[in-house]
Amino acid sequence: MTVYASFLSRGEKLPYIKIAVRKVDTIKIFVQTIWELKAISDKKFTDISEKLNKTGKMLGGWHNSLLPKENSPSK
């Protein structure tokens, strides 16, 4: 999804980045559910959660960079 978006023009990327953000959020919920069911260890949960949070932050930054700038001074 994100690889495909990287080759698109700026205006075409946003829908694909939004989908990727939703997928990461869904995975976070599934991982937490698996951990609550004691199907994975605390260590594994922590490792996976840290990676998902880092990925989410990167996607969020990419998403925000594609949004139109508000209150920016016009030249």
N, C-alpha and C positions, 0 to 999 in steps of 0.2 A: 504494500500500500504506500508506504513512505518512499520507497525507491521509485515507484511510478510517479509520485507527486514531485519528486526532485527534478524530473525532466519536463515538467509542465511549466507554462507561463505563470507568472505571479497570480493572475486572476483565476486561473483554473485549479490552483493548488488547494485552496481553502476547503472545499468539500471533502477532499481525500484526507486532509489533516484532521478534520472534525471526526471522520469515521475512525481514524487511528486512535484518537483520544478516547472515543467511546469504547473501543475494543480494549485498550489498556485499563480503563476504569472497570470494565466487565471482568477482566482477568483478575484485577485486584479483589473484587468481590468473591470470585470463585476461590482464590487462594486463601482468603480469610475464612471462608466456609470450610474448606478442607482442613485448615489448621484448627478451627473450632471443633471439628469432628475427630480431632486427634489423628488424622491420617498422615500428617507430616510433623516433624519435630519443630520445636521452637527455633532452633538454629536455622533449619531450612526455611522456615517461614520468614525469619529476619532477613536472610540472604535474598530470597525472592522479592520480598517487599522493598528492600533497598534498591534493587535493580529496577523494579517497576516504578518506584517513586522518581528515580533519576530519569527514566524514560519519559514519564509523564511530565516532568519539568521541562525536558528538552522539547517535547511536542507542544507543550503550552507556550514556550517561548517562540517556537516557529509559528504557531497559530497567531499569537499576538503580533508578531512582526508582519503578518499578512493583512491585519485589520487596518482600515483607513485611519490615519492619524487625526485625532480630534484636538482642537484648540492649538494647532500648530500655526505659528505666525506665517502668513503668506507674504511672498516676496514681491 
